Amino acid sequence: MSISLTPAAARHVERSLQKRGSGVGLRVAVKTSGCSGFAYALEFVDTPNAEDQCFEAYGVTIVVDPRSLPMLDGTELDFVREGLNEGFKFHNPNAKASCGCGESFAV
């Protein structure tokens, strides 16, 4: 099982961690929410939990909890700029459907 970052996403996370001044990586999780059932949650990690899985991509650590990992397995996280908007985009092979707003998904 794994999750990866594109070079653009890794650069963005690395810059954000430097600006924050601390942290070992980025936690990627799934929470129950939204109109399709699940939503992605991102937060910086200072200390991973003992049960967390850690992955490395372009020098950035990605931390995933064991409950979220099956729904995120194979996901690639990208950072994109579209016009005036910028943000993370998830390429999740496990998502069977997503809502129109792009904030939630179903597996």
C-alpha positions in Angstrom: 0.0 0.0 0.0 1.2 3.5 -0.8 0.4 7.1 -1.4 2.5 9.5 -3.4 3.1 13.2 -4.2 3.9 14.8 -7.5 7.0 17.1 -7.5 4.7 20.1 -7.4 2.9 18.8 -4.3 6.1 17.9 -2.6 7.5 21.4 -3.2 4.4 23.0 -1.8 4.4 20.8 1.3 8.1 21.5 1.8 7.7 25.2 1.5 4.7 25.1 3.9 6.6 23.1 6.5 9.6 25.6 6.3 7.2 28.6 6.7 5.6 26.8 9.6 9.0 26.3 11.2 8.3 22.7 12.4 6.8 19.4 11.4 8.0 16.1 10.0 5.4 15.8 7.1 1.9 15.9 5.9 -0.9 13.7 7.3 -3.4 12.6 4.6 -6.6 11.1 6.1 -10.2 10.3 5.2 -13.1 11.5 7.3 -16.8 10.8 7.0 -18.3 13.9 5.5 -19.8 15.6 2.4 -22.5 14.6 0.0 -20.7 11.5 -1.3 -19.7 10.0 2.0 -16.0 10.7 2.6 -13.7 13.8 2.4 -10.0 14.2 2.4 -8.3 15.8 5.5 -4.8 17.3 5.4 -2.8 18.5 8.4 0.9 18.9 9.3 2.4 16.3 11.5 4.9 17.0 14.3 5.1 13.4 15.6 3.5 10.4 13.8 1.5 8.0 15.9 2.9 4.5 16.5 0.3 2.9 14.2 0.7 5.4 11.3 2.2 4.4 8.0 4.8 6.8 6.6 5.7 7.1 3.0 8.5 9.2 1.4 8.0 11.2 -1.9 10.6 13.7 -3.2 12.0 14.2 0.3 8.6 14.8 1.9 7.0 12.4 4.5 3.4 11.5 4.0 1.7 10.1 7.1 -1.5 7.9 6.9 -3.5 6.3 9.7 -4.4 2.6 9.3 -8.2 3.4 8.9 -7.6 5.7 6.0 -5.0 3.8 4.2 -7.2 1.2 2.3 -9.3 4.1 0.9 -6.1 6.1 -0.1 -4.0 3.2 -1.4 -2.5 4.2 -4.8 -3.6 7.8 -4.5 -1.4 10.5 -6.0 -1.6 14.0 -4.5 -0.9 16.9 -6.8 -0.8 20.6 -6.3 -2.3 22.6 -9.1 -2.9 26.2 -10.1 -6.0 26.8 -12.2 -6.5 30.5 -13.0 -6.5 32.3 -9.7 -7.2 29.2 -7.7 -4.6 26.8 -6.4 -4.8 23.7 -4.2 -4.3 20.0 -3.8 -5.9 17.6 -6.3 -6.4 13.9 -5.4 -6.0 11.2 -8.0 -7.5 8.3 -6.1 -8.1 5.0 -7.9 -10.4 3.8 -5.2 -12.9 6.6 -5.6 -16.0 5.3 -7.4 -17.8 8.6 -7.4 -17.3 12.2 -6.4 -19.6 15.1 -5.7 -20.0 18.1 -8.0 -18.0 20.4 -5.7 -15.1 18.0 -5.7 -14.8 18.0 -1.9 -16.1 14.5 -1.2 -16.0 11.0 -2.7 -17.4 7.5 -2.4 -15.6 4.2 -2.4 
